[in-house]
């Protein structure tokens, strides 16, 4: 099944590695990972400027979503795998 991230973007649930809040303190290693992902072009921002709430790390990209971690978690839990 798929998880909707906003802006008509969906990600296969099986490809999700992590969901991280943007405004929370993150570890130095996570910060370094996100910087490298940005530098190498793996980040896709699906949010409007100043509306970013969540990093969603998938197997092939890192998405920046305007939807909160809690909402994405609820959506993920409500999806039934067939």
HTML snippet that shows the backbone in 3Dmol.js (N, CA, C, O; Angstrom):
<script src="https://3Dmol.org/build/3Dmol-min.js"></script>
<div id="view" style="width:600px;height:400px;position:relative"></div>
<script>
const pdb = `
ATOM      1  N   UNK A   1       0.833  -1.178   0.000  1.00  0.00           N
ATOM      2  CA  UNK A   1       0.000   0.000   0.000  1.00  0.00           C
ATOM      3  C   UNK A   1       0.883   1.250   0.000  1.00  0.00           C
ATOM      4  O   UNK A   1       2.107   1.160   0.094  1.00  0.00           O
ATOM      5  N   UNK A   2       0.253   2.396  -0.105  1.00  0.00           N
ATOM      6  CA  UNK A   2       0.972   3.661  -0.244  1.00  0.00           C
ATOM      7  C   UNK A   2       0.617   4.632   0.878  1.00  0.00           C
ATOM      8  O   UNK A   2      -0.465   4.568   1.460  1.00  0.00           O
ATOM      9  N   UNK A   3       1.555   5.529   1.164  1.00  0.00           N
ATOM     10  CA  UNK A   3       1.341   6.582   2.150  1.00  0.00           C
ATOM     11  C   UNK A   3       1.394   7.925   1.432  1.00  0.00           C
ATOM     12  O   UNK A   3       2.367   8.229   0.743  1.00  0.00           O
ATOM     13  N   UNK A   4       0.345   8.724   1.597  1.00  0.00           N
ATOM     14  CA  UNK A   4       0.257  10.045   0.953  1.00  0.00           C
ATOM     15  C   UNK A   4       1.030  11.061   1.781  1.00  0.00           C
ATOM     16  O   UNK A   4       0.796  11.192   2.983  1.00  0.00           O
ATOM     17  N   UNK A   5       1.964  11.790   1.136  1.00  0.00           N
ATOM     18  CA  UNK A   5       2.822  12.754   1.829  1.00  0.00           C
ATOM     19  C   UNK A   5       2.404  14.199   1.616  1.00  0.00           C
ATOM     20  O   UNK A   5       2.975  15.099   2.231  1.00  0.00           O
ATOM     21  N   UNK A   6       1.429  14.437   0.766  1.00  0.00           N
ATOM     22  CA  UNK A   6       1.035  15.793   0.399  1.00  0.00           C
ATOM     23  C   UNK A   6       1.462  16.078  -1.023  1.00  0.00           C
ATOM     24  O   UNK A   6       2.309  15.374  -1.572  1.00  0.00           O
ATOM     25  N   UNK A   7       0.879  17.115  -1.631  1.00  0.00           N
ATOM     26  CA  UNK A   7       1.210  17.541  -2.996  1.00  0.00           C
ATOM     27  C   UNK A   7       1.126  16.391  -4.004  1.00  0.00           C
ATOM     28  O   UNK A   7       1.947  16.289  -4.915  1.00  0.00           O
ATOM     29  N   UNK A   8       0.127  15.533  -3.829  1.00  0.00           N
ATOM     30  CA  UNK A   8      -0.100  14.400  -4.736  1.00  0.00           C
ATOM     31  C   UNK A   8       1.092  13.459  -4.834  1.00  0.00           C
ATOM     32  O   UNK A   8       1.322  12.854  -5.881  1.00  0.00           O
ATOM     33  N   UNK A   9       1.850  13.334  -3.750  1.00  0.00           N
ATOM     34  CA  UNK A   9       2.998  12.429  -3.710  1.00  0.00           C
ATOM     35  C   UNK A   9       2.675  11.275  -2.772  1.00  0.00           C
ATOM     36  O   UNK A   9       2.237  11.480  -1.639  1.00  0.00           O
ATOM     37  N   UNK A  10       2.897  10.062  -3.259  1.00  0.00           N
ATOM     38  CA  UNK A  10       2.711   8.868  -2.441  1.00  0.00           C
ATOM     39  C   UNK A  10       3.990   8.037  -2.470  1.00  0.00           C
ATOM     40  O   UNK A  10       4.747   8.055  -3.440  1.00  0.00           O
ATOM     41  N   UNK A  11       4.204   7.314  -1.381  1.00  0.00           N
ATOM     42  CA  UNK A  11       5.385   6.460  -1.254  1.00  0.00           C
ATOM     43  C   UNK A  11       4.901   5.068  -0.854  1.00  0.00           C
ATOM     44  O   UNK A  11       4.041   4.948   0.019  1.00  0.00           O
ATOM     45  N   UNK A  12       5.434   4.018  -1.473  1.00  0.00           N
ATOM     46  CA  UNK A  12       5.068   2.674  -1.032  1.00  0.00           C
ATOM     47  C   UNK A  12       5.438   2.483   0.443  1.00  0.00           C
ATOM     48  O   UNK A  12       6.553   2.800   0.858  1.00  0.00           O
ATOM     49  N   UNK A  13       4.501   1.967   1.218  1.00  0.00           N
ATOM     50  CA  UNK A  13       4.716   1.792   2.657  1.00  0.00           C
ATOM     51  C   UNK A  13       5.944   0.923   2.933  1.00  0.00           C
ATOM     52  O   UNK A  13       6.659   1.153   3.908  1.00  0.00           O
ATOM     53  N   UNK A  14       6.186  -0.058   2.096  1.00  0.00           N
ATOM     54  CA  UNK A  14       7.322  -0.961   2.303  1.00  0.00           C
ATOM     55  C   UNK A  14       8.670  -0.267   2.121  1.00  0.00           C
ATOM     56  O   UNK A  14       9.693  -0.772   2.585  1.00  0.00           O
ATOM     57  N   UNK A  15       8.682   0.896   1.445  1.00  0.00           N
ATOM     58  CA  UNK A  15       9.926   1.631   1.195  1.00  0.00           C
ATOM     59  C   UNK A  15      10.277   2.632   2.296  1.00  0.00           C
ATOM     60  O   UNK A  15      11.350   3.234   2.257  1.00  0.00           O
ATOM     61  N   UNK A  16       9.393   2.820   3.275  1.00  0.00           N
ATOM     62  CA  UNK A  16       9.635   3.807   4.330  1.00  0.00           C
ATOM     63  C   UNK A  16      10.633   3.258   5.340  1.00  0.00           C
ATOM     64  O   UNK A  16      10.461   2.168   5.885  1.00  0.00           O
ATOM     65  N   UNK A  17      11.689   4.050   5.575  1.00  0.00           N
ATOM     66  CA  UNK A  17      12.727   3.678   6.533  1.00  0.00           C
ATOM     67  C   UNK A  17      12.523   4.414   7.853  1.00  0.00           C
ATOM     68  O   UNK A  17      12.636   3.811   8.920  1.00  0.00           O
ATOM     69  N   UNK A  18      12.222   5.715   7.791  1.00  0.00           N
ATOM     70  CA  UNK A  18      12.052   6.517   9.004  1.00  0.00           C
ATOM     71  C   UNK A  18      11.199   7.741   8.715  1.00  0.00           C
ATOM     72  O   UNK A  18      11.142   8.233   7.588  1.00  0.00           O
ATOM     73  N   UNK A  19      10.534   8.222   9.769  1.00  0.00           N
ATOM     74  CA  UNK A  19       9.785   9.473   9.712  1.00  0.00           C
ATOM     75  C   UNK A  19      10.306  10.331  10.854  1.00  0.00           C
ATOM     76  O   UNK A  19      10.219   9.943  12.019  1.00  0.00           O
ATOM     77  N   UNK A  20      10.854  11.508  10.518  1.00  0.00           N
ATOM     78  CA  UNK A  20      11.510  12.364  11.508  1.00  0.00           C
ATOM     79  C   UNK A  20      10.890  13.752  11.516  1.00  0.00           C
ATOM     80  O   UNK A  20      10.618  14.326  10.462  1.00  0.00           O
ATOM     81  N   UNK A  21      10.668  14.292  12.719  1.00  0.00           N
ATOM     82  CA  UNK A  21      10.176  15.664  12.831  1.00  0.00           C
ATOM     83  C   UNK A  21      11.284  16.644  12.513  1.00  0.00           C
ATOM     84  O   UNK A  21      12.403  16.491  13.002  1.00  0.00           O
ATOM     85  N   UNK A  22      10.995  17.644  11.704  1.00  0.00           N
ATOM     86  CA  UNK A  22      12.000  18.638  11.320  1.00  0.00           C
ATOM     87  C   UNK A  22      12.411  19.501  12.499  1.00  0.00           C
ATOM     88  O   UNK A  22      13.595  19.799  12.655  1.00  0.00           O
ATOM     89  N   UNK A  23      11.463  19.912  13.336  1.00  0.00           N
ATOM     90  CA  UNK A  23      11.765  20.856  14.410  1.00  0.00           C
ATOM     91  C   UNK A  23      12.336  20.223  15.672  1.00  0.00           C
ATOM     92  O   UNK A  23      12.692  20.946  16.603  1.00  0.00           O
ATOM     93  N   UNK A  24      12.434  18.923  15.732  1.00  0.00           N
ATOM     94  CA  UNK A  24      13.030  18.251  16.886  1.00  0.00           C
ATOM     95  C   UNK A  24      14.540  18.197  16.723  1.00  0.00           C
ATOM     96  O   UNK A  24      15.064  18.222  15.609  1.00  0.00           O
ATOM     97  N   UNK A  25      15.224  18.122  17.851  1.00  0.00           N
ATOM     98  CA  UNK A  25      16.680  17.985  17.811  1.00  0.00           C
ATOM     99  C   UNK A  25      17.009  16.599  17.249  1.00  0.00           C
ATOM    100  O   UNK A  25      16.457  15.589  17.686  1.00  0.00           O
ATOM    101  N   UNK A  26      17.917  16.575  16.278  1.00  0.00           N
ATOM    102  CA  UNK A  26      18.313  15.300  15.685  1.00  0.00           C
ATOM    103  C   UNK A  26      19.784  15.048  15.985  1.00  0.00           C
ATOM    104  O   UNK A  26      20.552  15.977  16.236  1.00  0.00           O
ATOM    105  N   UNK A  27      20.154  13.799  15.954  1.00  0.00           N
ATOM    106  CA  UNK A  27      21.530  13.433  16.276  1.00  0.00           C
ATOM    107  C   UNK A  27      22.486  13.951  15.204  1.00  0.00           C
ATOM    108  O   UNK A  27      22.075  14.185  14.067  1.00  0.00           O
ATOM    109  N   UNK A  28      23.756  14.130  15.557  1.00  0.00           N
ATOM    110  CA  UNK A  28      24.742  14.597  14.572  1.00  0.00           C
ATOM    111  C   UNK A  28      24.854  13.673  13.355  1.00  0.00           C
ATOM    112  O   UNK A  28      25.035  14.150  12.235  1.00  0.00           O
ATOM    113  N   UNK A  29      24.748  12.374  13.561  1.00  0.00           N
ATOM    114  CA  UNK A  29      24.876  11.442  12.436  1.00  0.00           C
ATOM    115  C   UNK A  29      23.675  11.563  11.488  1.00  0.00           C
ATOM    116  O   UNK A  29      23.827  11.463  10.271  1.00  0.00           O
ATOM    117  N   UNK A  30      22.481  11.780  12.055  1.00  0.00           N
ATOM    118  CA  UNK A  30      21.293  11.981  11.224  1.00  0.00           C
ATOM    119  C   UNK A  30      21.404  13.289  10.461  1.00  0.00           C
ATOM    120  O   UNK A  30      21.055  13.359   9.282  1.00  0.00           O
ATOM    121  N   UNK A  31      21.887  14.323  11.131  1.00  0.00           N
ATOM    122  CA  UNK A  31      22.080  15.621  10.480  1.00  0.00           C
ATOM    123  C   UNK A  31      23.064  15.487   9.316  1.00  0.00           C
ATOM    124  O   UNK A  31      22.839  16.038   8.238  1.00  0.00           O
ATOM    125  N   UNK A  32      24.150  14.757   9.541  1.00  0.00           N
ATOM    126  CA  UNK A  32      25.142  14.540   8.481  1.00  0.00           C
ATOM    127  C   UNK A  32      24.519  13.773   7.307  1.00  0.00           C
ATOM    128  O   UNK A  32      24.748  14.116   6.147  1.00  0.00           O
ATOM    129  N   UNK A  33      23.731  12.735   7.613  1.00  0.00           N
ATOM    130  CA  UNK A  33      23.052  11.963   6.572  1.00  0.00           C
ATOM    131  C   UNK A  33      22.161  12.866   5.718  1.00  0.00           C
ATOM    132  O   UNK A  33      22.179  12.777   4.490  1.00  0.00           O
ATOM    133  N   UNK A  34      21.381  13.736   6.369  1.00  0.00           N
ATOM    134  CA  UNK A  34      20.477  14.627   5.643  1.00  0.00           C
ATOM    135  C   UNK A  34      21.240  15.639   4.795  1.00  0.00           C
ATOM    136  O   UNK A  34      20.806  15.982   3.695  1.00  0.00           O
ATOM    137  N   UNK A  35      22.373  16.117   5.301  1.00  0.00           N
ATOM    138  CA  UNK A  35      23.205  17.046   4.521  1.00  0.00           C
ATOM    139  C   UNK A  35      23.770  16.367   3.275  1.00  0.00           C
ATOM    140  O   UNK A  35      23.778  16.951   2.191  1.00  0.00           O
ATOM    141  N   UNK A  36      24.240  15.134   3.436  1.00  0.00           N
ATOM    142  CA  UNK A  36      24.765  14.384   2.289  1.00  0.00           C
ATOM    143  C   UNK A  36      23.646  14.109   1.281  1.00  0.00           C
ATOM    144  O   UNK A  36      23.847  14.247   0.075  1.00  0.00           O
ATOM    145  N   UNK A  37      22.478  13.722   1.775  1.00  0.00           N
ATOM    146  CA  UNK A  37      21.340  13.471   0.886  1.00  0.00           C
ATOM    147  C   UNK A  37      20.991  14.726   0.094  1.00  0.00           C
ATOM    148  O   UNK A  37      20.700  14.651  -1.100  1.00  0.00           O
ATOM    149  N   UNK A  38      21.020  15.880   0.760  1.00  0.00           N
ATOM    150  CA  UNK A  38      20.740  17.153   0.072  1.00  0.00           C
ATOM    151  C   UNK A  38      21.805  17.436  -0.983  1.00  0.00           C
ATOM    152  O   UNK A  38      21.483  17.775  -2.122  1.00  0.00           O
ATOM    153  N   UNK A  39      23.080  17.297  -0.598  1.00  0.00           N
ATOM    154  CA  UNK A  39      24.183  17.585  -1.518  1.00  0.00           C
ATOM    155  C   UNK A  39      24.167  16.681  -2.750  1.00  0.00           C
ATOM    156  O   UNK A  39      24.568  17.097  -3.837  1.00  0.00           O
ATOM    157  N   UNK A  40      23.702  15.446  -2.576  1.00  0.00           N
ATOM    158  CA  UNK A  40      23.701  14.486  -3.680  1.00  0.00           C
ATOM    159  C   UNK A  40      22.371  14.436  -4.435  1.00  0.00           C
ATOM    160  O   UNK A  40      22.199  13.624  -5.344  1.00  0.00           O
ATOM    161  N   UNK A  41      21.440  15.299  -4.061  1.00  0.00           N
ATOM    162  CA  UNK A  41      20.189  15.404  -4.802  1.00  0.00           C
ATOM    163  C   UNK A  41      19.137  14.366  -4.472  1.00  0.00           C
ATOM    164  O   UNK A  41      18.264  14.095  -5.297  1.00  0.00           O
ATOM    165  N   UNK A  42      19.197  13.778  -3.287  1.00  0.00           N
ATOM    166  CA  UNK A  42      18.231  12.751  -2.913  1.00  0.00           C
ATOM    167  C   UNK A  42      17.031  13.296  -2.152  1.00  0.00           C
ATOM    168  O   UNK A  42      16.140  12.531  -1.783  1.00  0.00           O
ATOM    169  N   UNK A  43      16.991  14.601  -1.910  1.00  0.00           N
ATOM    170  CA  UNK A  43      15.881  15.175  -1.160  1.00  0.00           C
ATOM    171  C   UNK A  43      14.855  15.749  -2.127  1.00  0.00           C
ATOM    172  O   UNK A  43      15.192  16.478  -3.060  1.00  0.00           O
ATOM    173  N   UNK A  44      13.601  15.404  -1.881  1.00  0.00           N
ATOM    174  CA  UNK A  44      12.489  15.946  -2.673  1.00  0.00           C
ATOM    175  C   UNK A  44      11.551  16.671  -1.716  1.00  0.00           C
ATOM    176  O   UNK A  44      10.955  16.056  -0.831  1.00  0.00           O
ATOM    177  N   UNK A  45      11.429  17.966  -1.898  1.00  0.00           N
ATOM    178  CA  UNK A  45      10.565  18.770  -1.047  1.00  0.00           C
ATOM    179  C   UNK A  45       9.176  18.828  -1.671  1.00  0.00           C
ATOM    180  O   UNK A  45       9.003  19.359  -2.769  1.00  0.00           O
ATOM    181  N   UNK A  46       8.183  18.278  -0.963  1.00  0.00           N
ATOM    182  CA  UNK A  46       6.805  18.302  -1.451  1.00  0.00           C
ATOM    183  C   UNK A  46       5.969  19.287  -0.637  1.00  0.00           C
ATOM    184  O   UNK A  46       4.739  19.226  -0.639  1.00  0.00           O
ATOM    185  N   UNK A  47       6.648  20.188   0.053  1.00  0.00           N
ATOM    186  CA  UNK A  47       6.005  21.155   0.933  1.00  0.00           C
ATOM    187  C   UNK A  47       6.223  22.572   0.426  1.00  0.00           C
ATOM    188  O   UNK A  47       7.164  22.841  -0.321  1.00  0.00           O
ATOM    189  N   UNK A  48       5.343  23.470   0.839  1.00  0.00           N
ATOM    190  CA  UNK A  48       5.547  24.886   0.552  1.00  0.00           C
ATOM    191  C   UNK A  48       6.622  25.427   1.492  1.00  0.00           C
ATOM    192  O   UNK A  48       6.893  24.833   2.535  1.00  0.00           O
ATOM    193  N   UNK A  49       7.225  26.540   1.128  1.00  0.00           N
ATOM    194  CA  UNK A  49       8.253  27.161   1.966  1.00  0.00           C
ATOM    195  C   UNK A  49       7.654  27.515   3.324  1.00  0.00           C
ATOM    196  O   UNK A  49       6.549  28.049   3.409  1.00  0.00           O
ATOM    197  N   UNK A  50       8.395  27.210   4.375  1.00  0.00           N
ATOM    198  CA  UNK A  50       8.015  27.446   5.773  1.00  0.00           C
ATOM    199  C   UNK A  50       6.839  26.598   6.249  1.00  0.00           C
ATOM    200  O   UNK A  50       6.264  26.893   7.297  1.00  0.00           O
ATOM    201  N   UNK A  51       6.472  25.568   5.521  1.00  0.00           N
ATOM    202  CA  UNK A  51       5.404  24.651   5.927  1.00  0.00           C
ATOM    203  C   UNK A  51       5.952  23.246   6.193  1.00  0.00           C
ATOM    204  O   UNK A  51       5.184  22.320   6.453  1.00  0.00           O
ATOM    205  N   UNK A  52       7.270  23.087   6.128  1.00  0.00           N
ATOM    206  CA  UNK A  52       7.896  21.784   6.285  1.00  0.00           C
ATOM    207  C   UNK A  52       7.745  21.302   7.727  1.00  0.00           C
ATOM    208  O   UNK A  52       8.006  22.044   8.673  1.00  0.00           O
ATOM    209  N   UNK A  53       7.314  20.034   7.880  1.00  0.00           N
ATOM    210  CA  UNK A  53       7.148  19.472   9.221  1.00  0.00           C
ATOM    211  C   UNK A  53       7.909  18.164   9.420  1.00  0.00           C
ATOM    212  O   UNK A  53       8.307  17.839  10.538  1.00  0.00           O
ATOM    213  N   UNK A  54       8.109  17.416   8.337  1.00  0.00           N
ATOM    214  CA  UNK A  54       8.613  16.061   8.484  1.00  0.00           C
ATOM    215  C   UNK A  54       9.599  15.685   7.389  1.00  0.00           C
ATOM    216  O   UNK A  54       9.429  16.039   6.222  1.00  0.00           O
ATOM    217  N   UNK A  55      10.646  14.950   7.800  1.00  0.00           N
ATOM    218  CA  UNK A  55      11.502  14.245   6.848  1.00  0.00           C
ATOM    219  C   UNK A  55      10.982  12.818   6.799  1.00  0.00           C
ATOM    220  O   UNK A  55      10.803  12.191   7.843  1.00  0.00           O
ATOM    221  N   UNK A  56      10.741  12.302   5.618  1.00  0.00           N
ATOM    222  CA  UNK A  56      10.406  10.903   5.467  1.00  0.00           C
ATOM    223  C   UNK A  56      11.536  10.266   4.676  1.00  0.00           C
ATOM    224  O   UNK A  56      11.753  10.594   3.509  1.00  0.00           O
ATOM    225  N   UNK A  57      12.246   9.363   5.314  1.00  0.00           N
ATOM    226  CA  UNK A  57      13.372   8.684   4.674  1.00  0.00           C
ATOM    227  C   UNK A  57      12.838   7.406   4.038  1.00  0.00           C
ATOM    228  O   UNK A  57      12.305   6.531   4.720  1.00  0.00           O
ATOM    229  N   UNK A  58      12.990   7.316   2.729  1.00  0.00           N
ATOM    230  CA  UNK A  58      12.593   6.122   1.988  1.00  0.00           C
ATOM    231  C   UNK A  58      13.855   5.466   1.435  1.00  0.00           C
ATOM    232  O   UNK A  58      14.953   6.008   1.565  1.00  0.00           O
ATOM    233  N   UNK A  59      13.695   4.314   0.827  1.00  0.00           N
ATOM    234  CA  UNK A  59      14.860   3.578   0.339  1.00  0.00           C
ATOM    235  C   UNK A  59      15.608   4.304  -0.765  1.00  0.00           C
ATOM    236  O   UNK A  59      16.809   4.091  -0.934  1.00  0.00           O
ATOM    237  N   UNK A  60      14.920   5.164  -1.525  1.00  0.00           N
ATOM    238  CA  UNK A  60      15.582   5.821  -2.657  1.00  0.00           C
ATOM    239  C   UNK A  60      15.630   7.341  -2.575  1.00  0.00           C
ATOM    240  O   UNK A  60      16.352   7.965  -3.352  1.00  0.00           O
ATOM    241  N   UNK A  61      14.879   7.960  -1.653  1.00  0.00           N
ATOM    242  CA  UNK A  61      14.819   9.419  -1.533  1.00  0.00           C
ATOM    243  C   UNK A  61      14.520   9.806  -0.094  1.00  0.00           C
ATOM    244  O   UNK A  61      14.107   8.982   0.722  1.00  0.00           O
ATOM    245  N   UNK A  62      14.740  11.082   0.192  1.00  0.00           N
ATOM    246  CA  UNK A  62      14.288  11.683   1.440  1.00  0.00           C
ATOM    247  C   UNK A  62      13.275  12.746   1.041  1.00  0.00           C
ATOM    248  O   UNK A  62      13.574  13.636   0.245  1.00  0.00           O
ATOM    249  N   UNK A  63      12.081  12.645   1.597  1.00  0.00           N
ATOM    250  CA  UNK A  63      11.018  13.586   1.275  1.00  0.00           C
ATOM    251  C   UNK A  63      10.844  14.573   2.425  1.00  0.00           C
ATOM    252  O   UNK A  63      10.988  14.209   3.593  1.00  0.00           O
ATOM    253  N   UNK A  64      10.534  15.816   2.089  1.00  0.00           N
ATOM    254  CA  UNK A  64      10.163  16.810   3.088  1.00  0.00           C
ATOM    255  C   UNK A  64       8.672  17.045   2.905  1.00  0.00           C
ATOM    256  O   UNK A  64       8.222  17.468   1.840  1.00  0.00           O
ATOM    257  N   UNK A  65       7.908  16.762   3.963  1.00  0.00           N
ATOM    258  CA  UNK A  65       6.454  16.803   3.880  1.00  0.00           C
ATOM    259  C   UNK A  65       5.868  17.884   4.786  1.00  0.00           C
ATOM    260  O   UNK A  65       6.437  18.197   5.832  1.00  0.00           O
ATOM    261  N   UNK A  66       4.726  18.456   4.384  1.00  0.00           N
ATOM    262  CA  UNK A  66       4.040  19.422   5.232  1.00  0.00           C
ATOM    263  C   UNK A  66       3.138  18.753   6.274  1.00  0.00           C
ATOM    264  O   UNK A  66       2.482  19.434   7.062  1.00  0.00           O
ATOM    265  N   UNK A  67       3.110  17.442   6.273  1.00  0.00           N
ATOM    266  CA  UNK A  67       2.238  16.694   7.177  1.00  0.00           C
ATOM    267  C   UNK A  67       3.046  16.244   8.391  1.00  0.00           C
ATOM    268  O   UNK A  67       4.181  15.789   8.251  1.00  0.00           O
ATOM    269  N   UNK A  68       2.465  16.370   9.575  1.00  0.00           N
ATOM    270  CA  UNK A  68       3.176  16.052  10.816  1.00  0.00           C
ATOM    271  C   UNK A  68       3.480  14.560  10.927  1.00  0.00           C
ATOM    272  O   UNK A  68       2.841  13.726  10.285  1.00  0.00           O
ATOM    273  N   UNK A  69       4.466  14.252  11.754  1.00  0.00           N
ATOM    274  CA  UNK A  69       4.837  12.852  12.005  1.00  0.00           C
ATOM    275  C   UNK A  69       3.646  12.066  12.539  1.00  0.00           C
ATOM    276  O   UNK A  69       3.388  10.941  12.112  1.00  0.00           O
ATOM    277  N   UNK A  70       2.922  12.676  13.483  1.00  0.00           N
ATOM    278  CA  UNK A  70       1.785  11.985  14.098  1.00  0.00           C
ATOM    279  C   UNK A  70       0.728  11.621  13.054  1.00  0.00           C
ATOM    280  O   UNK A  70       0.188  10.515  13.076  1.00  0.00           O
ATOM    281  N   UNK A  71       0.438  12.536  12.156  1.00  0.00           N
ATOM    282  CA  UNK A  71      -0.559  12.273  11.116  1.00  0.00           C
ATOM    283  C   UNK A  71      -0.070  11.200  10.149  1.00  0.00           C
ATOM    284  O   UNK A  71      -0.833  10.310   9.773  1.00  0.00           O
ATOM    285  N   UNK A  72       1.194  11.277   9.746  1.00  0.00           N
ATOM    286  CA  UNK A  72       1.739  10.241   8.856  1.00  0.00           C
ATOM    287  C   UNK A  72       1.710   8.876   9.536  1.00  0.00           C
ATOM    288  O   UNK A  72       1.413   7.870   8.892  1.00  0.00           O
ATOM    289  N   UNK A  73       2.016   8.835  10.826  1.00  0.00           N
ATOM    290  CA  UNK A  73       1.982   7.575  11.582  1.00  0.00           C
ATOM    291  C   UNK A  73       0.561   7.022  11.607  1.00  0.00           C
ATOM    292  O   UNK A  73       0.354   5.831  11.375  1.00  0.00           O
ATOM    293  N   UNK A  74      -0.419   7.880  11.885  1.00  0.00           N
ATOM    294  CA  UNK A  74      -1.817   7.431  11.898  1.00  0.00           C
ATOM    295  C   UNK A  74      -2.228   6.901  10.530  1.00  0.00           C
ATOM    296  O   UNK A  74      -2.882   5.863  10.430  1.00  0.00           O
ATOM    297  N   UNK A  75      -1.843   7.620   9.478  1.00  0.00           N
ATOM    298  CA  UNK A  75      -2.172   7.164   8.120  1.00  0.00           C
ATOM    299  C   UNK A  75      -1.529   5.815   7.835  1.00  0.00           C
ATOM    300  O   UNK A  75      -2.147   4.927   7.248  1.00  0.00           O
ATOM    301  N   UNK A  76      -0.288   5.677   8.258  1.00  0.00           N
ATOM    302  CA  UNK A  76       0.441   4.430   8.029  1.00  0.00           C
ATOM    303  C   UNK A  76      -0.217   3.269   8.769  1.00  0.00           C
ATOM    304  O   UNK A  76      -0.345   2.171   8.228  1.00  0.00           O
ATOM    305  N   UNK A  77      -0.633   3.519  10.006  1.00  0.00           N
ATOM    306  CA  UNK A  77      -1.269   2.469  10.801  1.00  0.00           C
ATOM    307  C   UNK A  77      -2.644   2.089  10.266  1.00  0.00           C
ATOM    308  O   UNK A  77      -3.088   0.955  10.447  1.00  0.00           O
ATOM    309  N   UNK A  78      -3.324   3.034   9.607  1.00  0.00           N
ATOM    310  CA  UNK A  78      -4.671   2.757   9.117  1.00  0.00           C
ATOM    311  C   UNK A  78      -4.667   2.049   7.762  1.00  0.00           C
ATOM    312  O   UNK A  78      -5.709   1.577   7.306  1.00  0.00           O
ATOM    313  N   UNK A  79      -3.511   1.973   7.126  1.00  0.00           N
ATOM    314  CA  UNK A  79      -3.413   1.299   5.830  1.00  0.00           C
ATOM    315  C   UNK A  79      -3.358  -0.204   6.063  1.00  0.00           C
ATOM    316  O   UNK A  79      -2.535  -0.692   6.837  1.00  0.00           O
ATOM    317  N   UNK A  80      -4.220  -0.913   5.405  1.00  0.00           N
ATOM    318  CA  UNK A  80      -4.244  -2.370   5.528  1.00  0.00           C
ATOM    319  C   UNK A  80      -3.491  -2.956   4.346  1.00  0.00           C
ATOM    320  O   UNK A  80      -3.824  -2.697   3.190  1.00  0.00           O
ATOM    321  N   UNK A  81      -2.467  -3.752   4.650  1.00  0.00           N
ATOM    322  CA  UNK A  81      -1.720  -4.412   3.578  1.00  0.00           C
ATOM    323  C   UNK A  81      -2.543  -5.567   3.026  1.00  0.00           C
ATOM    324  O   UNK A  81      -3.081  -6.378   3.780  1.00  0.00           O
ATOM    325  N   UNK A  82      -2.633  -5.630   1.718  1.00  0.00           N
ATOM    326  CA  UNK A  82      -3.387  -6.712   1.075  1.00  0.00           C
ATOM    327  C   UNK A  82      -2.470  -7.809   0.620  1.00  0.00           C
ATOM    328  O   UNK A  82      -2.928  -8.803   0.057  1.00  0.00           O
TER     329      UNK A  82
END
`;
const viewer = $3Dmol.createViewer("view");
viewer.addModel(pdb, "pdb");
viewer.setStyle({}, {cartoon: {color: "spectrum"}});
viewer.zoomTo();
viewer.render();
</script>
